[in-house]
Amino acid sequence: MANYLVTGAAGFIASKVSELFLEDGHSVVGVDNLNDAYDVRLKEYRLARLQQREGFTFARQDICDMPALEKLAQAQGGFDAVINLAARAGVRYSVINPWAYLDANTKGALNLLELCRRYDIPKFVQASTSSIYGANAPMPTPEDADSSHPLQPYAASKKGAETMAYSYHYLHGIDVTVFRYFTVYGPAGRPDMVMFRFAKWIAEGEEVHLNGDGSQTRGFTYVDDIARGTILGLKPLGYEIINLGGHQSISINELIAILERLIGRSAKIVRHDQHPADAMANQALVEKARQLLGWNPQVSLEEGIPHMVDWYMKEREWARNVKLT
């Protein structure tokens, strides 16, 4: 069995990836600095579930700390692959504090690539984002669409990580898979993302803050499908950029209507101007993931949204107090 380094292990996608590795009998060293980019209670919830499992080791470290990463690799005797899912996420806060994004998303990726070089780790998986496609992407968006005009420092920092990964592939032969994730949802999701926010606001009878008229659309994919696809990316590919997620698109107005029905309450909508950092639409073309990885999403919105709402209602005693960033 393999030994994997998974960064951002207490995060939404990384915790599910780690869980699937452990279910298959692999060992996982999870790294996370548990920062307060969003309410740490969600990270602690996910981490506690992983720490109950055999084969999981946790290191509270920052991927910007290269000496700490080296000590970890030395103590473990190396890794079979590095799956870099650590990031400062969210488009809007990156406009306020771009330096935090450059450190975590670009410098952090560089440190992990250098770790692969120094310790002969053959495979590197890098999380990127659909935000990299900017304002005028074709729908659905293929991987060869323009990615050189990001709308926010968040996407720019991810573009930096992608290109750094290519240089390490070219110079040092590291096998790299870059995943451009589209909108991911599911239980214990990030509180800055639309599914969690709207479910909480509607369930608690709070105002639902809607930017724009609600006609903007998003392509959603359930977190389990994203995690399975990420693991499939461990196969040797050379250097590939692959869209993952965003296969099923609905408008924000449609999403609110579904949540109202499932929760049994009407949304108290407060409308705001469209935020300039937000794209009007995103939807992924995922043929490359199907062809190279054999990936096919299994959980529809009709199945996945109720799972997410059920989780919130089950964990409502503490989840209702989660701060929305």
C-alpha positions as CSV (number, residue, x, y, z in Angstrom):
1,M,0.0,0.0,0.0
2,A,1.1,3.6,-0.6
3,N,1.9,6.5,1.7
4,Y,0.5,9.8,0.5
5,L,1.1,13.4,1.7
6,V,-2.2,15.3,1.5
7,T,-2.0,19.0,2.2
8,G,-5.0,21.0,3.4
9,A,-6.1,17.7,5.0
10,A,-8.8,19.4,7.2
11,G,-10.2,21.1,4.1
12,F,-13.4,20.2,2.3
13,I,-12.0,18.2,-0.7
14,A,-8.8,17.0,1.0
15,S,-10.6,15.4,3.9
16,K,-12.7,13.4,1.5
17,V,-9.7,12.4,-0.6
18,S,-7.9,11.3,2.6
19,E,-11.0,9.3,3.7
20,L,-11.1,7.4,0.4
21,F,-7.3,6.6,0.6
22,L,-7.8,5.2,4.1
23,E,-10.8,3.2,3.0
24,D,-8.6,1.5,0.4
25,G,-5.9,0.7,3.0
26,H,-3.4,3.4,2.2
27,S,-1.7,5.5,4.8
28,V,-2.1,9.3,4.7
29,V,0.0,12.0,6.3
30,G,-2.3,15.0,6.5
31,V,-0.8,18.5,6.7
32,D,-2.9,21.6,7.6
33,N,-2.2,24.8,9.5
34,L,-5.8,25.1,10.5
35,N,-5.8,28.8,9.7
36,D,-8.8,31.0,10.3
37,A,-9.5,31.8,6.6
38,Y,-13.0,30.5,7.5
39,D,-14.6,29.2,10.7
40,V,-12.1,26.6,12.1
41,R,-14.9,24.5,13.6
42,L,-15.6,23.0,10.2
43,K,-11.9,22.1,9.8
44,E,-11.9,20.6,13.3
45,Y,-15.0,18.6,12.5
46,R,-13.5,17.1,9.4
47,L,-10.1,16.5,11.0
48,A,-11.7,14.7,14.0
49,R,-13.4,12.2,11.7
50,L,-10.1,11.5,10.0
51,Q,-8.2,11.1,13.3
52,Q,-10.5,8.2,14.2
53,R,-9.3,6.2,11.3
54,E,-6.3,3.8,11.2
55,G,-3.5,4.9,8.9
56,F,-3.9,8.6,9.3
57,T,-1.2,10.9,10.7
58,F,-1.7,14.6,11.2
59,A,0.9,17.3,11.2
60,R,-0.1,20.8,12.0
61,Q,2.2,22.6,9.6
62,D,2.2,25.4,7.0
63,I,3.3,24.4,3.5
64,C,5.1,27.8,3.3
65,D,7.5,26.4,6.0
66,M,10.0,24.4,3.8
67,P,12.2,23.2,6.7
68,A,9.2,21.7,8.4
69,L,8.2,19.9,5.2
70,E,11.7,18.5,4.9
71,K,11.6,17.2,8.5
72,L,8.3,15.5,7.8
73,A,9.6,13.8,4.6
74,Q,12.7,12.6,6.4
75,A,10.6,11.2,9.3
76,Q,8.3,9.4,6.8
77,G,11.1,8.1,4.5
78,G,9.4,9.9,1.6
79,F,6.0,9.6,-0.1
80,D,4.5,7.9,-3.1
81,A,2.8,11.1,-4.1
82,V,2.0,14.6,-3.0
83,I,-1.6,15.8,-3.3
84,N,-1.6,19.5,-2.8
85,L,-5.1,20.6,-1.9
86,A,-4.0,23.3,0.6
87,A,-5.0,26.8,-0.5
88,R,-6.3,30.1,0.4
89,A,-9.6,29.9,-1.4
90,G,-12.3,32.4,-2.2
91,V,-12.2,35.1,-4.9
92,R,-13.3,38.2,-2.9
93,Y,-11.0,38.2,0.0
94,S,-8.0,37.8,-2.4
95,V,-8.8,41.4,-3.6
96,I,-8.3,42.6,0.0
97,N,-5.2,40.5,0.9
98,P,-3.5,39.2,-2.2
99,W,-0.3,38.5,-0.3
100,A,-1.8,35.7,1.7
101,Y,-2.9,34.0,-1.6
102,L,0.5,34.4,-3.2
103,D,2.1,32.7,-0.1
104,A,-0.3,29.8,0.3
105,N,-1.1,29.1,-3.3
106,T,2.1,29.8,-5.2
107,K,4.9,29.7,-2.7
108,G,3.3,26.7,-1.0
109,A,3.1,24.8,-4.3
110,L,6.7,25.7,-5.1
111,N,7.8,24.3,-1.7
112,L,6.0,21.0,-2.3
113,L,7.4,20.7,-5.8
114,E,10.9,21.2,-4.4
115,L,10.1,18.5,-1.8
116,C,9.3,16.2,-4.7
117,R,12.6,17.0,-6.4
118,R,14.7,16.6,-3.3
119,Y,13.1,13.3,-2.1
120,D,12.4,11.7,-5.4
121,I,8.6,11.8,-5.0
122,P,7.4,10.8,-8.5
123,K,3.9,12.2,-8.6
124,F,2.4,15.6,-7.8
125,V,-1.3,16.5,-7.9
126,Q,-2.1,20.2,-7.8
127,A,-5.5,21.8,-7.1
128,S,-6.3,24.7,-9.3
129,T,-9.6,26.5,-10.1
130,S,-12.2,27.3,-12.7
131,S,-11.8,30.9,-11.7
132,I,-8.6,30.9,-13.9
133,Y,-10.8,31.1,-17.0
134,G,-11.8,34.7,-16.4
135,A,-14.8,36.6,-17.8
136,N,-15.3,35.4,-21.3
137,A,-14.9,31.6,-21.2
138,P,-16.9,29.5,-23.6
139,M,-19.6,27.3,-22.1
140,P,-19.0,24.6,-21.3
141,T,-15.3,25.5,-20.8
142,P,-12.5,23.3,-22.2
143,E,-9.0,23.2,-20.7
144,D,-7.5,25.1,-23.7
145,A,-9.7,28.2,-23.1
146,D,-7.8,31.3,-22.3
147,S,-6.5,31.3,-18.7
148,S,-4.2,34.3,-18.9
149,H,-6.6,37.0,-17.8
150,P,-7.7,36.1,-14.3
151,L,-10.2,38.4,-12.6
152,Q,-8.8,38.2,-9.1
153,P,-5.5,37.5,-7.3
154,Y,-6.9,34.1,-6.2
155,A,-7.0,32.9,-9.7
156,A,-3.7,34.5,-10.6
157,S,-2.0,32.7,-7.7
158,K,-3.3,29.4,-8.9
159,K,-2.1,30.1,-12.4
160,G,1.4,30.7,-10.9
161,A,1.2,27.3,-9.2
162,E,0.2,25.6,-12.5
163,T,3.1,27.1,-14.4
164,M,5.6,26.4,-11.6
165,A,4.4,22.8,-11.7
166,Y,5.1,22.6,-15.4
167,S,8.6,23.9,-15.0
168,Y,9.3,21.2,-12.4
169,H,7.9,18.6,-14.7
170,Y,10.0,19.8,-17.6
171,L,13.3,20.2,-15.6
172,H,13.0,17.3,-13.1
173,G,10.6,14.8,-14.7
174,I,8.0,15.0,-12.0
175,D,4.7,13.6,-13.2
176,V,2.0,16.3,-12.7
177,T,-1.7,16.4,-12.8
178,V,-3.4,19.8,-12.3
179,F,-7.1,19.8,-11.6
180,R,-9.1,22.9,-12.3
181,Y,-12.0,22.4,-9.9
182,F,-15.4,23.9,-10.6
183,T,-18.0,24.5,-8.0
184,V,-17.9,21.7,-5.4
185,Y,-20.6,21.1,-2.8
186,G,-21.6,18.5,-0.2
187,P,-21.7,17.9,3.6
188,A,-19.4,20.0,5.7
189,G,-18.7,22.3,2.8
190,R,-16.9,25.6,3.0
191,P,-19.1,28.4,4.6
192,D,-18.0,30.9,2.0
193,M,-19.6,28.9,-0.8
194,V,-23.2,29.3,-1.9
195,M,-24.6,25.9,-0.9
196,F,-23.7,26.2,2.8
197,R,-24.5,29.9,3.0
198,F,-28.0,29.6,1.5
199,A,-28.9,26.5,3.4
200,K,-27.9,28.1,6.7
201,W,-29.7,31.4,6.0
202,I,-32.9,29.7,4.9
203,A,-33.0,27.1,7.7
204,E,-32.4,29.8,10.3
205,G,-34.8,32.3,8.9
206,E,-32.0,34.8,8.2
207,E,-31.8,37.1,5.3
208,V,-30.4,35.5,2.1
209,H,-27.9,37.9,0.5
210,L,-28.0,37.6,-3.2
211,N,-25.6,39.4,-5.5
212,G,-27.1,40.1,-8.8
213,D,-30.5,39.0,-10.0
214,G,-30.0,35.3,-9.4
215,S,-29.8,34.4,-13.1
216,Q,-26.1,33.7,-12.9
217,T,-25.4,30.0,-13.2
218,R,-22.9,27.6,-11.7
219,G,-21.9,24.1,-12.6
220,F,-21.9,22.0,-9.4
221,T,-20.4,18.6,-8.6
222,Y,-20.7,16.6,-5.4
223,V,-17.6,16.3,-3.2
224,D,-17.4,12.5,-3.4
225,D,-17.2,12.6,-7.2
226,I,-14.5,15.3,-7.0
227,A,-12.4,13.2,-4.6
228,R,-12.7,10.1,-6.7
229,G,-11.5,12.1,-9.8
230,T,-8.6,13.5,-7.8
231,I,-7.4,10.1,-6.9
232,L,-7.7,8.9,-10.5
233,G,-5.3,11.7,-11.3
234,L,-2.5,9.7,-9.6
235,K,-1.9,7.7,-12.8
236,P,1.1,8.6,-14.9
237,L,0.2,11.4,-17.3
238,G,3.3,13.4,-17.8
239,Y,1.9,16.9,-17.4
240,E,-1.9,17.4,-17.8
241,I,-4.4,20.1,-16.9
242,I,-7.8,18.6,-16.4
243,N,-11.2,20.1,-15.6
244,L,-13.0,18.4,-12.7
245,G,-16.6,19.2,-11.6
246,G,-19.2,21.6,-12.8
247,H,-20.9,19.0,-14.9
248,Q,-24.5,19.9,-13.9
249,S,-25.4,23.6,-14.2
250,I,-28.3,25.5,-12.5
251,S,-29.1,29.1,-11.8
252,I,-28.8,30.6,-8.4
253,N,-32.6,31.3,-8.4
254,E,-33.2,27.6,-9.1
255,L,-30.8,26.6,-6.3
256,I,-32.7,28.8,-3.8
257,A,-36.0,27.2,-4.9
258,I,-34.7,23.7,-4.3
259,L,-33.3,24.6,-0.9
260,E,-36.6,26.3,0.1
261,R,-38.5,23.1,-0.8
262,L,-36.1,20.8,1.0
263,I,-35.9,22.9,4.2
264,G,-39.5,23.9,4.2
265,R,-39.0,27.6,4.6
266,S,-39.1,30.5,2.2
267,A,-36.0,32.5,1.6
268,K,-35.9,36.2,2.8
269,I,-33.9,37.5,-0.2
270,V,-32.0,40.7,0.0
271,R,-30.5,41.7,-3.3
272,H,-27.2,43.4,-3.9
273,D,-25.3,44.5,-7.0
274,Q,-23.3,41.9,-8.8
275,H,-19.8,41.7,-7.4
276,P,-17.1,42.5,-10.0
277,A,-15.0,39.5,-8.9
278,D,-17.8,37.1,-9.7
279,A,-18.3,35.5,-13.1
280,M,-21.8,35.3,-14.5
281,A,-21.5,31.6,-15.3
282,N,-19.3,28.6,-15.1
283,Q,-19.6,25.1,-16.4
284,A,-16.9,22.6,-17.2
285,L,-16.3,20.5,-20.3
286,V,-15.2,17.3,-18.6
287,E,-14.5,15.1,-21.7
288,K,-10.8,15.1,-20.9
289,A,-11.4,13.7,-17.4
290,R,-13.6,11.0,-18.9
291,Q,-11.0,10.1,-21.6
292,L,-7.8,10.2,-19.6
293,L,-9.1,9.1,-16.2
294,G,-12.3,7.2,-16.9
295,W,-14.1,9.6,-14.6
296,N,-17.8,10.0,-14.5
297,P,-19.7,11.8,-11.8
298,Q,-22.2,9.6,-10.0
299,V,-24.2,11.9,-7.8
300,S,-26.8,14.2,-9.4
301,L,-27.9,17.5,-7.9
302,E,-31.3,15.8,-7.2
303,E,-29.4,13.3,-4.9
304,G,-26.6,15.5,-3.6
305,I,-28.4,18.6,-2.5
306,P,-30.6,16.6,-0.1
307,H,-27.5,14.9,1.3
308,M,-26.0,18.4,2.0
309,V,-29.3,19.7,3.6
310,D,-29.6,16.5,5.7
311,W,-26.1,16.9,7.0
312,Y,-26.8,20.5,8.0
313,M,-30.0,19.7,9.8
314,K,-28.2,16.8,11.6
315,E,-25.3,19.0,12.7
316,R,-27.5,22.1,13.1
317,E,-26.8,22.5,16.9
318,W,-23.3,23.7,16.1
319,A,-23.4,24.4,12.4
320,R,-25.9,27.2,12.8
321,N,-23.2,29.1,14.7
322,V,-20.6,28.8,11.9
323,K,-19.5,32.2,10.8
324,L,-20.1,32.9,7.1
325,T,-17.0,34.6,5.6
